[in-house]
Amino acid sequence: MMKRSPRAVPLAALLVLAGCAGRTQTEPPVSAAEPVRETPSSVVRSPEGGFSVTFPGPVTEERRVQPTDVGEVTLHTFIAARTQDDTAYYVSYTDFPPTAVAQVSPRDVVDRASQGALEALGATAISAKPLQMEGGFPGQEVGGLSGPRRLRGRFFMVGPRLYQQLLLHPEGRAPRDADRFFDSFKLDPGVAGRLSRGG
């Protein structure tokens, strides 16, 4: 089983909640962490999450129920960590109540989520640019610096679902597979269509 940094799971929980859920407190996981893949390169296909992504190593999945100002939400997180390099890769998704999401623009949500990620780490923003996922879904990519650590993150809103893809590594030591990790993230068109229709 993969050994994980003790910072990994709390950080992943903070990132989504600081960005767009308001005041929260962490609840125990719905299900215990379990290995998703045990191969050198792990392709995770999540039918429920509606995406696929390639991680550079074994992956652990967790689910956490979080109370928020708009009701309870479940944070689904996939994590691969290279503890020897102090590097971690994250993908998460969270479904928010459609009625709450309808009151704000998707672009505002991804902007707030990206800023929340930086704030959760105490990081200073060093870059930010808008993105658009295939299908026209709004996104944002940010870079930040928190002491000796660098954050790179992408955030996308698909209907009421927020996707986050994050990489944490020591400053000046970006992993060679960083671009491959980010570019490997693909949405299932059927799930994306259902989410965008509010289904």
Salt bridges, closest charged atoms under 4 A:
GLU48 OE1 - ARG63 NH2 2.50
GLU61 OE2 - ARG63 NE 3.92
GLU62 OE2 - ARG4 NH1 3.85
GLU62 OE1 - ARG64 NE 3.49
ASP69 OD1 - ARG23 NH2 4.00
ASP86 OD1 - ARG7 NH2 2.88
ASP86 OD1 - ARG149 NH2 3.44
ASP95 OD1 - ARG161 NE 2.60
GLU141 OE2 - ARG152 NE 3.13
GLU141 OE1 - ARG154 NE 2.67
GLU171 OE1 - ARG150 NE 2.84
ASP177 OD2 - ARG82 NH2 2.75
ASP179 OD1 - ARG152 NH1 2.89
ASP183 OD1 - ARG154 NH1 3.70
